């Protein structure tokens, strides 16, 4: 993830992006504040006229999921939670706040996961953010073959088979 705390960079990112690039922009305006977040698959650009470095952002988030359902959702959901909870535990202790891993589902099938925080967070706040993201998976991705919870400070992703480097994710 990358963050922009510079208004010029944020405005350039907004102005120079292709019109059909599929990114999601979350913005809010109040009388004296401006906030813009652009999520790419591999990067987050965030600008705010107020301080945000070091603060967990659980307000700005979105969910995506694979439309295909799994055969045994109860068992699958248990494995998903175990994998992403394990990766959260690794990510918040990693210097890069990043972890990937996989879980063997049998019959040559694997479940690939990712947990990641922005590097402006403390280790403790990274863990808190990832815990909230993992707890949000049942709301969006219950029994689905893949999904992600992407927030302003952290994200978790899940996909069956194929490594995470192959996009699109879901």
C-alpha positions, -999 to +999 in steps of 0.1 A: +000+000+000+012+035-006-002+067+010-001+102-003-001+130+023+006+156-004-024+175-020-005+179-053+001+142-056-035+134-047-048+159-073-024+145-100-036+110-093-072+121-097-065+141-129-041+116-146-061+084-141-078+068-171-116+074-171-123+036-172-096+023-149-121+007-125-108+023-093-130+033-065-128+068-051-142+076-017-144+112-008-161+133+018-164+170+023-172+191+053-169+228+058-132+227+065-120+192+055-114+173+023-106+136+021-100+115-009-090+078-011-082+060-043-079+022-042-059+003-068-052-034-066-017-028-055-018+007-040-039+031-019-036+068-024-050+088+004-052+126+009-068+145+037-067+180+049-067+167+084-040+144+101-046+107+095-011+092+098-010+067+126-048+066+130-069+035+121-093+042+093-123+018+097-147+043+082-137+041+045-139+005+033-155-016+006-161-053+001-157-074-030-165-111-035-165-139-061-201-146-071-196-184-070-205-202-039-186-231-024-201-266-019-197-267+019-199-231+032-197-240+070-164-259+066-150-234+041-158-203+063-141-219+093-110-225+072-111-189+058-113-174+092-084-196+105-062-187+075-068-150+076-065-148+114-032-166+112-020-142+084-032-112+105-010-125+134+020-127+110+013-093+093+012-072+124+045-085+136+062-082+102+083-051+095+063-045+063+029-053+079+022-078+052+017-116+051+005-141+025-002-178+029-022-207+018-042-235+032-045-269+016-082-278+009-074-313-005-080-326-040-053-303-054-071-272-042-055-244-022-069-213-005-046-183-008-049-153+016-033-119+022-033-096+052-018-061+050-017-028+069-005+007+059+029+012+074+019+044+093+001+023+119+016+009+151+019-028+154-010-029+179-032-007+156-024-029+126-036-060+145-068-041+156-075-030+120-070-065+106-092-081+133-120-057+122-114-066+085-115-103+092-146-100+113-162-082+083-158-112+059-190-130+069-210-099+060-198-099+024-182-131+015-200-159+035-195-191+015-180-174-015-150-186-034-130-154-029-133-120-015-117-090+001-123-064+027-104-032+018-102-003+042-082+029+045-057+013+068-057-024+061-071-051+039-076-089+038-080-109+006-089-145-001-089-165-033-089-202-041-062-217-063-038-195-082-013-173-063-023-138-053-001-122-079-026-132-106-052-105-110-081-098-110-084-111-075-120-121-076 
